[in-house]
């Protein structure tokens, strides 16, 4: 762990404005992540994608009854016996 702390100290402060600009790009473009590398410093900004599932429409008996009435009112309808 001491090596990680030493590495962080060598890098110096991270440009907060750059982080905010990259986060703004995510919002503007609809991307879920962006990563850049400059002079050995790699910055990756990511956000969770929210995935929603749409349910297929439910066909009810009332809807099928209405469709049957429309067919019956068509003058070219031939009824079976």
mmCIF file of the N, C-alpha and C atoms, coordinates in Angstrom:
data_MODEL
# 
_entry.id   MODEL 
# 
loop_
_atom_site.group_PDB 
_atom_site.id 
_atom_site.type_symbol 
_atom_site.label_atom_id 
_atom_site.label_alt_id 
_atom_site.label_comp_id 
_atom_site.label_asym_id 
_atom_site.label_entity_id 
_atom_site.label_seq_id 
_atom_site.pdbx_PDB_ins_code 
_atom_site.Cartn_x 
_atom_site.Cartn_y 
_atom_site.Cartn_z 
_atom_site.occupancy 
_atom_site.B_iso_or_equiv 
_atom_site.pdbx_formal_charge 
_atom_site.auth_seq_id 
_atom_site.auth_comp_id 
_atom_site.auth_asym_id 
_atom_site.auth_atom_id 
_atom_site.pdbx_PDB_model_num 
ATOM 1   N N  . UNK A 1 1  ? 0.807   -1.193  0.000   1.00 0.00 ? 1  UNK A N  1 
ATOM 2   C CA . UNK A 1 1  ? 0.000   0.000   0.000   1.00 0.00 ? 1  UNK A CA 1 
ATOM 3   C C  . UNK A 1 1  ? 0.850   1.255   0.000   1.00 0.00 ? 1  UNK A C  1 
ATOM 4   N N  . UNK A 1 2  ? 2.005   1.196   0.608   1.00 0.00 ? 2  UNK A N  1 
ATOM 5   C CA . UNK A 1 2  ? 2.873   2.368   0.674   1.00 0.00 ? 2  UNK A CA 1 
ATOM 6   C C  . UNK A 1 2  ? 3.307   2.787   -0.722  1.00 0.00 ? 2  UNK A C  1 
ATOM 7   N N  . UNK A 1 3  ? 3.519   1.832   -1.608  1.00 0.00 ? 3  UNK A N  1 
ATOM 8   C CA . UNK A 1 3  ? 3.921   2.153   -2.978  1.00 0.00 ? 3  UNK A CA 1 
ATOM 9   C C  . UNK A 1 3  ? 2.816   2.919   -3.699  1.00 0.00 ? 3  UNK A C  1 
ATOM 10  N N  . UNK A 1 4  ? 1.541   2.548   -3.455  1.00 0.00 ? 4  UNK A N  1 
ATOM 11  C CA . UNK A 1 4  ? 0.419   3.256   -4.081  1.00 0.00 ? 4  UNK A CA 1 
ATOM 12  C C  . UNK A 1 4  ? 0.359   4.703   -3.620  1.00 0.00 ? 4  UNK A C  1 
ATOM 13  N N  . UNK A 1 5  ? 0.560   4.933   -2.340  1.00 0.00 ? 5  UNK A N  1 
ATOM 14  C CA . UNK A 1 5  ? 0.520   6.293   -1.803  1.00 0.00 ? 5  UNK A CA 1 
ATOM 15  C C  . UNK A 1 5  ? 1.647   7.119   -2.402  1.00 0.00 ? 5  UNK A C  1 
ATOM 16  N N  . UNK A 1 6  ? 2.825   6.534   -2.560  1.00 0.00 ? 6  UNK A N  1 
ATOM 17  C CA . UNK A 1 6  ? 3.959   7.237   -3.154  1.00 0.00 ? 6  UNK A CA 1 
ATOM 18  C C  . UNK A 1 6  ? 3.662   7.590   -4.605  1.00 0.00 ? 6  UNK A C  1 
ATOM 19  N N  . UNK A 1 7  ? 3.074   6.676   -5.348  1.00 0.00 ? 7  UNK A N  1 
ATOM 20  C CA . UNK A 1 7  ? 2.724   6.934   -6.743  1.00 0.00 ? 7  UNK A CA 1 
ATOM 21  C C  . UNK A 1 7  ? 1.752   8.110   -6.848  1.00 0.00 ? 7  UNK A C  1 
ATOM 22  N N  . UNK A 1 8  ? 0.758   8.159   -5.977  1.00 0.00 ? 8  UNK A N  1 
ATOM 23  C CA . UNK A 1 8  ? -0.229  9.238   -6.011  1.00 0.00 ? 8  UNK A CA 1 
ATOM 24  C C  . UNK A 1 8  ? 0.430   10.580  -5.724  1.00 0.00 ? 8  UNK A C  1 
ATOM 25  N N  . UNK A 1 9  ? 1.392   10.617  -4.828  1.00 0.00 ? 9  UNK A N  1 
ATOM 26  C CA . UNK A 1 9  ? 2.065   11.861  -4.499  1.00 0.00 ? 9  UNK A CA 1 
ATOM 27  C C  . UNK A 1 9  ? 2.867   12.371  -5.691  1.00 0.00 ? 9  UNK A C  1 
ATOM 28  N N  . UNK A 1 10 ? 3.447   11.495  -6.479  1.00 0.00 ? 10 UNK A N  1 
ATOM 29  C CA . UNK A 1 10 ? 4.250   11.886  -7.637  1.00 0.00 ? 10 UNK A CA 1 
ATOM 30  C C  . UNK A 1 10 ? 3.398   12.504  -8.733  1.00 0.00 ? 10 UNK A C  1 
ATOM 31  N N  . UNK A 1 11 ? 2.164   12.076  -8.846  1.00 0.00 ? 11 UNK A N  1 
ATOM 32  C CA . UNK A 1 11 ? 1.304   12.551  -9.927  1.00 0.00 ? 11 UNK A CA 1 
ATOM 33  C C  . UNK A 1 11 ? 0.911   14.011  -9.763  1.00 0.00 ? 11 UNK A C  1 
ATOM 34  N N  . UNK A 1 12 ? 0.814   14.492  -8.563  1.00 0.00 ? 12 UNK A N  1 
ATOM 35  C CA . UNK A 1 12 ? 0.394   15.868  -8.339  1.00 0.00 ? 12 UNK A CA 1 
ATOM 36  C C  . UNK A 1 12 ? -1.117  15.979  -8.382  1.00 0.00 ? 12 UNK A C  1 
ATOM 37  N N  . UNK A 1 13 ? -1.616  17.215  -8.279  1.00 0.00 ? 13 UNK A N  1 
ATOM 38  C CA . UNK A 1 13 ? -3.071  17.403  -8.255  1.00 0.00 ? 13 UNK A CA 1 
ATOM 39  C C  . UNK A 1 13 ? -3.696  17.132  -9.629  1.00 0.00 ? 13 UNK A C  1 
ATOM 40  N N  . UNK A 1 14 ? -4.881  16.578  -9.595  1.00 0.00 ? 14 UNK A N  1 
ATOM 41  C CA . UNK A 1 14 ? -5.626  16.305  -10.821 1.00 0.00 ? 14 UNK A CA 1 
ATOM 42  C C  . UNK A 1 14 ? -6.461  17.539  -11.139 1.00 0.00 ? 14 UNK A C  1 
ATOM 43  N N  . UNK A 1 15 ? -6.510  17.903  -12.398 1.00 0.00 ? 15 UNK A N  1 
ATOM 44  C CA . UNK A 1 15 ? -7.253  19.081  -12.840 1.00 0.00 ? 15 UNK A CA 1 
ATOM 45  C C  . UNK A 1 15 ? -8.758  18.839  -12.689 1.00 0.00 ? 15 UNK A C  1 
ATOM 46  N N  . UNK A 1 16 ? -9.345  19.466  -11.691 1.00 0.00 ? 16 UNK A N  1 
ATOM 47  C CA . UNK A 1 16 ? -10.778 19.284  -11.423 1.00 0.00 ? 16 UNK A CA 1 
ATOM 48  C C  . UNK A 1 16 ? -11.619 19.800  -12.585 1.00 0.00 ? 16 UNK A C  1 
ATOM 49  N N  . UNK A 1 17 ? -11.161 20.848  -13.227 1.00 0.00 ? 17 UNK A N  1 
ATOM 50  C CA . UNK A 1 17 ? -11.879 21.385  -14.387 1.00 0.00 ? 17 UNK A CA 1 
ATOM 51  C C  . UNK A 1 17 ? -11.947 20.385  -15.524 1.00 0.00 ? 17 UNK A C  1 
ATOM 52  N N  . UNK A 1 18 ? -10.866 19.624  -15.725 1.00 0.00 ? 18 UNK A N  1 
ATOM 53  C CA . UNK A 1 18 ? -10.849 18.594  -16.758 1.00 0.00 ? 18 UNK A CA 1 
ATOM 54  C C  . UNK A 1 18 ? -11.875 17.514  -16.445 1.00 0.00 ? 18 UNK A C  1 
ATOM 55  N N  . UNK A 1 19 ? -11.929 17.118  -15.186 1.00 0.00 ? 19 UNK A N  1 
ATOM 56  C CA . UNK A 1 19 ? -12.904 16.092  -14.766 1.00 0.00 ? 19 UNK A CA 1 
ATOM 57  C C  . UNK A 1 19 ? -14.326 16.590  -15.028 1.00 0.00 ? 19 UNK A C  1 
ATOM 58  N N  . UNK A 1 20 ? -14.593 17.820  -14.666 1.00 0.00 ? 20 UNK A N  1 
ATOM 59  C CA . UNK A 1 20 ? -15.937 18.385  -14.883 1.00 0.00 ? 20 UNK A CA 1 
ATOM 60  C C  . UNK A 1 20 ? -16.257 18.492  -16.372 1.00 0.00 ? 20 UNK A C  1 
ATOM 61  N N  . UNK A 1 21 ? -15.274 18.863  -17.179 1.00 0.00 ? 21 UNK A N  1 
ATOM 62  C CA . UNK A 1 21 ? -15.487 18.954  -18.626 1.00 0.00 ? 21 UNK A CA 1 
ATOM 63  C C  . UNK A 1 21 ? -15.813 17.586  -19.217 1.00 0.00 ? 21 UNK A C  1 
ATOM 64  N N  . UNK A 1 22 ? -15.095 16.564  -18.778 1.00 0.00 ? 22 UNK A N  1 
ATOM 65  C CA . UNK A 1 22 ? -15.349 15.211  -19.275 1.00 0.00 ? 22 UNK A CA 1 
ATOM 66  C C  . UNK A 1 22 ? -16.733 14.721  -18.846 1.00 0.00 ? 22 UNK A C  1 
ATOM 67  N N  . UNK A 1 23 ? -17.105 15.027  -17.615 1.00 0.00 ? 23 UNK A N  1 
ATOM 68  C CA . UNK A 1 23 ? -18.434 14.637  -17.137 1.00 0.00 ? 23 UNK A CA 1 
ATOM 69  C C  . UNK A 1 23 ? -19.516 15.355  -17.951 1.00 0.00 ? 23 UNK A C  1 
ATOM 70  N N  . UNK A 1 24 ? -19.267 16.614  -18.286 1.00 0.00 ? 24 UNK A N  1 
ATOM 71  C CA . UNK A 1 24 ? -20.210 17.360  -19.127 1.00 0.00 ? 24 UNK A CA 1 
ATOM 72  C C  . UNK A 1 24 ? -20.340 16.742  -20.508 1.00 0.00 ? 24 UNK A C  1 
ATOM 73  N N  . UNK A 1 25 ? -19.221 16.257  -21.056 1.00 0.00 ? 25 UNK A N  1 
ATOM 74  C CA . UNK A 1 25 ? -19.265 15.580  -22.351 1.00 0.00 ? 25 UNK A CA 1 
ATOM 75  C C  . UNK A 1 25 ? -20.133 14.327  -22.306 1.00 0.00 ? 25 UNK A C  1 
ATOM 76  N N  . UNK A 1 26 ? -20.076 13.613  -21.185 1.00 0.00 ? 26 UNK A N  1 
ATOM 77  C CA . UNK A 1 26 ? -20.931 12.425  -21.040 1.00 0.00 ? 26 UNK A CA 1 
ATOM 78  C C  . UNK A 1 26 ? -22.397 12.814  -21.168 1.00 0.00 ? 26 UNK A C  1 
ATOM 79  N N  . UNK A 1 27 ? -22.768 13.893  -20.489 1.00 0.00 ? 27 UNK A N  1 
ATOM 80  C CA . UNK A 1 27 ? -24.165 14.332  -20.533 1.00 0.00 ? 27 UNK A CA 1 
ATOM 81  C C  . UNK A 1 27 ? -24.561 14.834  -21.919 1.00 0.00 ? 27 UNK A C  1 
ATOM 82  N N  . UNK A 1 28 ? -23.690 15.606  -22.558 1.00 0.00 ? 28 UNK A N  1 
ATOM 83  C CA . UNK A 1 28 ? -24.007 16.173  -23.865 1.00 0.00 ? 28 UNK A CA 1 
ATOM 84  C C  . UNK A 1 28 ? -24.132 15.115  -24.953 1.00 0.00 ? 28 UNK A C  1 
ATOM 85  N N  . UNK A 1 29 ? -23.286 14.115  -24.898 1.00 0.00 ? 29 UNK A N  1 
ATOM 86  C CA . UNK A 1 29 ? -23.231 13.122  -25.969 1.00 0.00 ? 29 UNK A CA 1 
ATOM 87  C C  . UNK A 1 29 ? -24.031 11.861  -25.690 1.00 0.00 ? 29 UNK A C  1 
ATOM 88  N N  . UNK A 1 30 ? -24.430 11.652  -24.439 1.00 0.00 ? 30 UNK A N  1 
ATOM 89  C CA . UNK A 1 30 ? -25.163 10.437  -24.092 1.00 0.00 ? 30 UNK A CA 1 
ATOM 90  C C  . UNK A 1 30 ? -24.256 9.230   -23.901 1.00 0.00 ? 30 UNK A C  1 
ATOM 91  N N  . UNK A 1 31 ? -22.940 9.446   -23.888 1.00 0.00 ? 31 UNK A N  1 
ATOM 92  C CA . UNK A 1 31 ? -22.013 8.343   -23.661 1.00 0.00 ? 31 UNK A CA 1 
ATOM 93  C C  . UNK A 1 31 ? -22.108 7.869   -22.215 1.00 0.00 ? 31 UNK A C  1 
ATOM 94  N N  . UNK A 1 32 ? -21.686 6.634   -21.961 1.00 0.00 ? 32 UNK A N  1 
ATOM 95  C CA . UNK A 1 32 ? -21.686 6.125   -20.592 1.00 0.00 ? 32 UNK A CA 1 
ATOM 96  C C  . UNK A 1 32 ? -20.295 6.149   -19.977 1.00 0.00 ? 32 UNK A C  1 
ATOM 97  N N  . UNK A 1 33 ? -19.253 6.269   -20.803 1.00 0.00 ? 33 UNK A N  1 
ATOM 98  C CA . UNK A 1 33 ? -17.906 6.389   -20.249 1.00 0.00 ? 33 UNK A CA 1 
ATOM 99  C C  . UNK A 1 33 ? -16.984 7.067   -21.251 1.00 0.00 ? 33 UNK A C  1 
ATOM 100 N N  . UNK A 1 34 ? -15.960 7.702   -20.711 1.00 0.00 ? 34 UNK A N  1 
ATOM 101 C CA . UNK A 1 34 ? -14.953 8.368   -21.531 1.00 0.00 ? 34 UNK A CA 1 
ATOM 102 C C  . UNK A 1 34 ? -13.621 8.215   -20.812 1.00 0.00 ? 34 UNK A C  1 
ATOM 103 N N  . UNK A 1 35 ? -12.554 8.024   -21.563 1.00 0.00 ? 35 UNK A N  1 
ATOM 104 C CA . UNK A 1 35 ? -11.230 7.824   -20.965 1.00 0.00 ? 35 UNK A CA 1 
ATOM 105 C C  . UNK A 1 35 ? -10.198 8.579   -21.794 1.00 0.00 ? 35 UNK A C  1 
ATOM 106 N N  . UNK A 1 36 ? -9.285  9.287   -21.116 1.00 0.00 ? 36 UNK A N  1 
ATOM 107 C CA . UNK A 1 36 ? -8.196  9.958   -21.807 1.00 0.00 ? 36 UNK A CA 1 
ATOM 108 C C  . UNK A 1 36 ? -6.892  9.645   -21.091 1.00 0.00 ? 36 UNK A C  1 
ATOM 109 N N  . UNK A 1 37 ? -5.792  9.797   -21.818 1.00 0.00 ? 37 UNK A N  1 
ATOM 110 C CA . UNK A 1 37 ? -4.471  9.623   -21.212 1.00 0.00 ? 37 UNK A CA 1 
ATOM 111 C C  . UNK A 1 37 ? -3.584  10.745  -21.724 1.00 0.00 ? 37 UNK A C  1 
ATOM 112 N N  . UNK A 1 38 ? -2.959  11.463  -20.785 1.00 0.00 ? 38 UNK A N  1 
ATOM 113 C CA . UNK A 1 38 ? -2.050  12.554  -21.129 1.00 0.00 ? 38 UNK A CA 1 
ATOM 114 C C  . UNK A 1 38 ? -0.824  12.456  -20.237 1.00 0.00 ? 38 UNK A C  1 
ATOM 115 N N  . UNK A 1 39 ? 0.335   12.405  -20.832 1.00 0.00 ? 39 UNK A N  1 
ATOM 116 C CA . UNK A 1 39 ? 1.600   12.399  -20.102 1.00 0.00 ? 39 UNK A CA 1 
ATOM 117 C C  . UNK A 1 39 ? 1.630   11.336  -18.995 1.00 0.00 ? 39 UNK A C  1 
ATOM 118 N N  . UNK A 1 40 ? 1.139   10.149  -19.321 1.00 0.00 ? 40 UNK A N  1 
ATOM 119 C CA . UNK A 1 40 ? 1.172   9.046   -18.373 1.00 0.00 ? 40 UNK A CA 1 
ATOM 120 C C  . UNK A 1 40 ? 0.054   9.056   -17.343 1.00 0.00 ? 40 UNK A C  1 
ATOM 121 N N  . UNK A 1 41 ? -0.807  10.064  -17.372 1.00 0.00 ? 41 UNK A N  1 
ATOM 122 C CA . UNK A 1 41 ? -1.942  10.124  -16.437 1.00 0.00 ? 41 UNK A CA 1 
ATOM 123 C C  . UNK A 1 41 ? -3.201  9.715   -17.194 1.00 0.00 ? 41 UNK A C  1 
ATOM 124 N N  . UNK A 1 42 ? -3.846  8.663   -16.732 1.00 0.00 ? 42 UNK A N  1 
ATOM 125 C CA . UNK A 1 42 ? -5.065  8.169   -17.368 1.00 0.00 ? 42 UNK A CA 1 
ATOM 126 C C  . UNK A 1 42 ? -6.256  8.527   -16.487 1.00 0.00 ? 42 UNK A C  1 
ATOM 127 N N  . UNK A 1 43 ? -7.280  9.124   -17.127 1.00 0.00 ? 43 UNK A N  1 
ATOM 128 C CA . UNK A 1 43 ? -8.502  9.498   -16.411 1.00 0.00 ? 43 UNK A CA 1 
ATOM 129 C C  . UNK A 1 43 ? -9.668  8.831   -17.120 1.00 0.00 ? 43 UNK A C  1 
ATOM 130 N N  . UNK A 1 44 ? -10.473 8.130   -16.345 1.00 0.00 ? 44 UNK A N  1 
ATOM 131 C CA . UNK A 1 44 ? -11.657 7.451   -16.882 1.00 0.00 ? 44 UNK A CA 1 
ATOM 132 C C  . UNK A 1 44 ? -12.866 7.922   -16.091 1.00 0.00 ? 44 UNK A C  1 
ATOM 133 N N  . UNK A 1 45 ? -13.860 8.448   -16.806 1.00 0.00 ? 45 UNK A N  1 
ATOM 134 C CA . UNK A 1 45 ? -15.109 8.891   -16.194 1.00 0.00 ? 45 UNK A CA 1 
ATOM 135 C C  . UNK A 1 45 ? -16.201 7.959   -16.720 1.00 0.00 ? 45 UNK A C  1 
ATOM 136 N N  . UNK A 1 46 ? -16.985 7.388   -15.829 1.00 0.00 ? 46 UNK A N  1 
ATOM 137 C CA . UNK A 1 46 ? -18.050 6.474   -16.239 1.00 0.00 ? 46 UNK A CA 1 
ATOM 138 C C  . UNK A 1 46 ? -19.270 6.696   -15.369 1.00 0.00 ? 46 UNK A C  1 
ATOM 139 N N  . UNK A 1 47 ? -20.398 6.417   -15.941 1.00 0.00 ? 47 UNK A N  1 
ATOM 140 C CA . UNK A 1 47 ? -21.644 6.454   -15.170 1.00 0.00 ? 47 UNK A CA 1 
ATOM 141 C C  . UNK A 1 47 ? -22.432 5.203   -15.477 1.00 0.00 ? 47 UNK A C  1 
ATOM 142 N N  . UNK A 1 48 ? -23.313 4.858   -14.594 1.00 0.00 ? 48 UNK A N  1 
ATOM 143 C CA . UNK A 1 48 ? -24.115 3.663   -14.787 1.00 0.00 ? 48 UNK A CA 1 
ATOM 144 C C  . UNK A 1 48 ? -25.179 3.929   -15.836 1.00 0.00 ? 48 UNK A C  1 
ATOM 145 N N  . UNK A 1 49 ? -25.351 2.980   -16.707 1.00 0.00 ? 49 UNK A N  1 
ATOM 146 C CA . UNK A 1 49 ? -26.421 3.072   -17.689 1.00 0.00 ? 49 UNK A CA 1 
ATOM 147 C C  . UNK A 1 49 ? -27.685 2.508   -17.061 1.00 0.00 ? 49 UNK A C  1 
ATOM 148 N N  . UNK A 1 50 ? -28.763 3.226   -17.201 1.00 0.00 ? 50 UNK A N  1 
ATOM 149 C CA . UNK A 1 50 ? -30.048 2.755   -16.677 1.00 0.00 ? 50 UNK A CA 1 
ATOM 150 C C  . UNK A 1 50 ? -30.803 2.106   -17.827 1.00 0.00 ? 50 UNK A C  1 
ATOM 151 N N  . UNK A 1 51 ? -31.042 0.832   -17.673 1.00 0.00 ? 51 UNK A N  1 
ATOM 152 C CA . UNK A 1 51 ? -31.722 0.079   -18.724 1.00 0.00 ? 51 UNK A CA 1 
ATOM 153 C C  . UNK A 1 51 ? -33.137 -0.226  -18.260 1.00 0.00 ? 51 UNK A C  1 
ATOM 154 N N  . UNK A 1 52 ? -34.092 0.144   -19.093 1.00 0.00 ? 52 UNK A N  1 
ATOM 155 C CA . UNK A 1 52 ? -35.483 -0.140  -18.765 1.00 0.00 ? 52 UNK A CA 1 
ATOM 156 C C  . UNK A 1 52 ? -36.050 -1.068  -19.821 1.00 0.00 ? 52 UNK A C  1 
ATOM 157 N N  . UNK A 1 53 ? -36.924 -1.933  -19.402 1.00 0.00 ? 53 UNK A N  1 
ATOM 158 C CA . UNK A 1 53 ? -37.560 -2.860  -20.328 1.00 0.00 ? 53 UNK A CA 1 
ATOM 159 C C  . UNK A 1 53 ? -39.015 -2.468  -20.507 1.00 0.00 ? 53 UNK A C  1 
ATOM 160 N N  . UNK A 1 54 ? -39.452 -2.438  -21.728 1.00 0.00 ? 54 UNK A N  1 
ATOM 161 C CA . UNK A 1 54 ? -40.846 -2.108  -22.005 1.00 0.00 ? 54 UNK A CA 1 
ATOM 162 C C  . UNK A 1 54 ? -41.643 -3.405  -22.107 1.00 0.00 ? 54 UNK A C  1 
ATOM 163 N N  . UNK A 1 55 ? -42.793 -3.405  -21.510 1.00 0.00 ? 55 UNK A N  1 
ATOM 164 C CA . UNK A 1 55 ? -43.663 -4.571  -21.566 1.00 0.00 ? 55 UNK A CA 1 
ATOM 165 C C  . UNK A 1 55 ? -44.475 -4.521  -22.855 1.00 0.00 ? 55 UNK A C  1 
ATOM 166 N N  . UNK A 1 56 ? -44.668 -5.659  -23.504 1.00 0.00 ? 56 UNK A N  1 
ATOM 167 C CA . UNK A 1 56 ? -45.493 -5.659  -24.715 1.00 0.00 ? 56 UNK A CA 1 
ATOM 168 C C  . UNK A 1 56 ? -46.940 -5.328  -24.359 1.00 0.00 ? 56 UNK A C  1 
ATOM 169 N N  . UNK A 1 57 ? -47.672 -4.731  -25.276 1.00 0.00 ? 57 UNK A N  1 
ATOM 170 C CA . UNK A 1 57 ? -49.061 -4.389  -24.977 1.00 0.00 ? 57 UNK A CA 1 
ATOM 171 C C  . UNK A 1 57 ? -49.898 -5.642  -24.731 1.00 0.00 ? 57 UNK A C  1 
ATOM 172 N N  . UNK A 1 58 ? -50.840 -5.513  -23.843 1.00 0.00 ? 58 UNK A N  1 
ATOM 173 C CA . UNK A 1 58 ? -51.724 -6.630  -23.507 1.00 0.00 ? 58 UNK A CA 1 
ATOM 174 C C  . UNK A 1 58 ? -52.996 -6.505  -24.339 1.00 0.00 ? 58 UNK A C  1 
ATOM 175 N N  . UNK A 1 59 ? -53.344 -7.570  -25.051 1.00 0.00 ? 59 UNK A N  1 
ATOM 176 C CA . UNK A 1 59 ? -54.564 -7.582  -25.850 1.00 0.00 ? 59 UNK A CA 1 
ATOM 177 C C  . UNK A 1 59 ? -55.679 -8.148  -24.982 1.00 0.00 ? 59 UNK A C  1 
ATOM 178 N N  . UNK A 1 60 ? -56.712 -7.384  -24.831 1.00 0.00 ? 60 UNK A N  1 
ATOM 179 C CA . UNK A 1 60 ? -57.828 -7.829  -23.996 1.00 0.00 ? 60 UNK A CA 1 
ATOM 180 C C  . UNK A 1 60 ? -58.957 -8.367  -24.868 1.00 0.00 ? 60 UNK A C  1 
ATOM 181 N N  . UNK A 1 61 ? -59.907 -9.032  -24.232 1.00 0.00 ? 61 UNK A N  1 
ATOM 182 C CA . UNK A 1 61 ? -61.063 -9.577  -24.952 1.00 0.00 ? 61 UNK A CA 1 
ATOM 183 C C  . UNK A 1 61 ? -61.880 -8.447  -25.561 1.00 0.00 ? 61 UNK A C  1 
ATOM 184 N N  . UNK A 1 62 ? -61.953 -7.313  -24.907 1.00 0.00 ? 62 UNK A N  1 
ATOM 185 C CA . UNK A 1 62 ? -62.715 -6.179  -25.425 1.00 0.00 ? 62 UNK A CA 1 
ATOM 186 C C  . UNK A 1 62 ? -62.104 -5.686  -26.728 1.00 0.00 ? 62 UNK A C  1 
ATOM 187 N N  . UNK A 1 63 ? -60.780 -5.699  -26.809 1.00 0.00 ? 63 UNK A N  1 
ATOM 188 C CA . UNK A 1 63 ? -60.109 -5.238  -28.029 1.00 0.00 ? 63 UNK A CA 1 
ATOM 189 C C  . UNK A 1 63 ? -60.395 -6.198  -29.183 1.00 0.00 ? 63 UNK A C  1 
ATOM 190 N N  . UNK A 1 64 ? -60.397 -7.504  -28.921 1.00 0.00 ? 64 UNK A N  1 
ATOM 191 C CA . UNK A 1 64 ? -60.676 -8.460  -29.983 1.00 0.00 ? 64 UNK A CA 1 
ATOM 192 C C  . UNK A 1 64 ? -62.134 -8.395  -30.393 1.00 0.00 ? 64 UNK A C  1 
ATOM 193 N N  . UNK A 1 65 ? -63.021 -8.124  -29.471 1.00 0.00 ? 65 UNK A N  1 
ATOM 194 C CA . UNK A 1 65 ? -64.435 -7.978  -29.804 1.00 0.00 ? 65 UNK A CA 1 
ATOM 195 C C  . UNK A 1 65 ? -64.655 -6.777  -30.699 1.00 0.00 ? 65 UNK A C  1 
ATOM 196 N N  . UNK A 1 66 ? -63.950 -5.685  -30.432 1.00 0.00 ? 66 UNK A N  1 
ATOM 197 C CA . UNK A 1 66 ? -64.073 -4.488  -31.261 1.00 0.00 ? 66 UNK A CA 1 
ATOM 198 C C  . UNK A 1 66 ? -63.554 -4.762  -32.661 1.00 0.00 ? 66 UNK A C  1 
ATOM 199 N N  . UNK A 1 67 ? -62.480 -5.525  -32.772 1.00 0.00 ? 67 UNK A N  1 
ATOM 200 C CA . UNK A 1 67 ? -61.928 -5.853  -34.087 1.00 0.00 ? 67 UNK A CA 1 
ATOM 201 C C  . UNK A 1 67 ? -62.924 -6.714  -34.876 1.00 0.00 ? 67 UNK A C  1 
ATOM 202 N N  . UNK A 1 68 ? -63.582 -7.634  -34.194 1.00 0.00 ? 68 UNK A N  1 
ATOM 203 C CA . UNK A 1 68 ? -64.552 -8.498  -34.868 1.00 0.00 ? 68 UNK A CA 1 
ATOM 204 C C  . UNK A 1 68 ? -65.718 -7.671  -35.394 1.00 0.00 ? 68 UNK A C  1 
ATOM 205 N N  . UNK A 1 69 ? -66.178 -6.686  -34.657 1.00 0.00 ? 69 UNK A N  1 
ATOM 206 C CA . UNK A 1 69 ? -67.286 -5.832  -35.113 1.00 0.00 ? 69 UNK A CA 1 
ATOM 207 C C  . UNK A 1 69 ? -66.873 -5.051  -36.347 1.00 0.00 ? 69 UNK A C  1 
ATOM 208 N N  . UNK A 1 70 ? -65.626 -4.581  -36.400 1.00 0.00 ? 70 UNK A N  1 
ATOM 209 C CA . UNK A 1 70 ? -65.143 -3.846  -37.565 1.00 0.00 ? 70 UNK A CA 1 
ATOM 210 C C  . UNK A 1 70 ? -65.156 -4.732  -38.810 1.00 0.00 ? 70 UNK A C  1 
ATOM 211 N N  . UNK A 1 71 ? -64.768 -5.994  -38.651 1.00 0.00 ? 71 UNK A N  1 
ATOM 212 C CA . UNK A 1 71 ? -64.766 -6.926  -39.779 1.00 0.00 ? 71 UNK A CA 1 
ATOM 213 C C  . UNK A 1 71 ? -66.195 -7.181  -40.242 1.00 0.00 ? 71 UNK A C  1 
ATOM 214 N N  . UNK A 1 72 ? -67.135 -7.347  -39.314 1.00 0.00 ? 72 UNK A N  1 
ATOM 215 C CA . UNK A 1 72 ? -68.524 -7.619  -39.654 1.00 0.00 ? 72 UNK A CA 1 
ATOM 216 C C  . UNK A 1 72 ? -69.155 -6.457  -40.415 1.00 0.00 ? 72 UNK A C  1 
ATOM 217 N N  . UNK A 1 73 ? -68.700 -5.224  -40.154 1.00 0.00 ? 73 UNK A N  1 
ATOM 218 C CA . UNK A 1 73 ? -69.303 -4.069  -40.817 1.00 0.00 ? 73 UNK A CA 1 
ATOM 219 C C  . UNK A 1 73 ? -68.724 -3.861  -42.219 1.00 0.00 ? 73 UNK A C  1 
ATOM 220 N N  . UNK A 1 74 ? -67.707 -4.593  -42.589 1.00 0.00 ? 74 UNK A N  1 
ATOM 221 C CA . UNK A 1 74 ? -67.121 -4.466  -43.914 1.00 0.00 ? 74 UNK A CA 1 
ATOM 222 C C  . UNK A 1 74 ? -68.053 -5.095  -44.919 1.00 0.00 ? 74 UNK A C  1 
ATOM 223 N N  . UNK A 1 75 ? -68.425 -4.383  -46.005 1.00 0.00 ? 75 UNK A N  1 
ATOM 224 C CA . UNK A 1 75 ? -69.381 -4.936  -46.970 1.00 0.00 ? 75 UNK A CA 1 
ATOM 225 C C  . UNK A 1 75 ? -68.845 -6.159  -47.723 1.00 0.00 ? 75 UNK A C  1 
ATOM 226 N N  . UNK A 1 76 ? -67.529 -6.372  -47.734 1.00 0.00 ? 76 UNK A N  1 
ATOM 227 C CA . UNK A 1 76 ? -66.975 -7.525  -48.456 1.00 0.00 ? 76 UNK A CA 1 
ATOM 228 C C  . UNK A 1 76 ? -66.798 -8.757  -47.574 1.00 0.00 ? 76 UNK A C  1 
ATOM 229 N N  . UNK A 1 77 ? -67.311 -8.720  -46.339 1.00 0.00 ? 77 UNK A N  1 
ATOM 230 C CA . UNK A 1 77 ? -67.141 -9.820  -45.426 1.00 0.00 ? 77 UNK A CA 1 
ATOM 231 C C  . UNK A 1 77 ? -68.032 -10.993 -45.817 1.00 0.00 ? 77 UNK A C  1 
ATOM 232 N N  . UNK A 1 78 ? -67.429 -12.181 -45.854 1.00 0.00 ? 78 UNK A N  1 
ATOM 233 C CA . UNK A 1 78 ? -68.202 -13.397 -46.138 1.00 0.00 ? 78 UNK A CA 1 
ATOM 234 C C  . UNK A 1 78 ? -68.171 -14.231 -44.862 1.00 0.00 ? 78 UNK A C  1 
ATOM 235 N N  . UNK A 1 79 ? -69.378 -14.521 -44.333 1.00 0.00 ? 79 UNK A N  1 
ATOM 236 C CA . UNK A 1 79 ? -69.469 -15.304 -43.095 1.00 0.00 ? 79 UNK A CA 1 
ATOM 237 C C  . UNK A 1 79 ? -69.465 -16.778 -43.420 1.00 0.00 ? 79 UNK A C  1 
ATOM 238 N N  . UNK A 1 80 ? -68.771 -17.528 -42.565 1.00 0.00 ? 80 UNK A N  1 
ATOM 239 C CA . UNK A 1 80 ? -68.763 -18.984 -42.750 1.00 0.00 ? 80 UNK A CA 1 
ATOM 240 C C  . UNK A 1 80 ? -69.986 -19.573 -42.073 1.00 0.00 ? 80 UNK A C  1 
ATOM 241 N N  . UNK A 1 81 ? -70.370 -20.759 -42.515 1.00 0.00 ? 81 UNK A N  1 
ATOM 242 C CA . UNK A 1 81 ? -71.576 -21.355 -41.908 1.00 0.00 ? 81 UNK A CA 1 
ATOM 243 C C  . UNK A 1 81 ? -71.253 -22.374 -40.891 1.00 0.00 ? 81 UNK A C  1 
# 
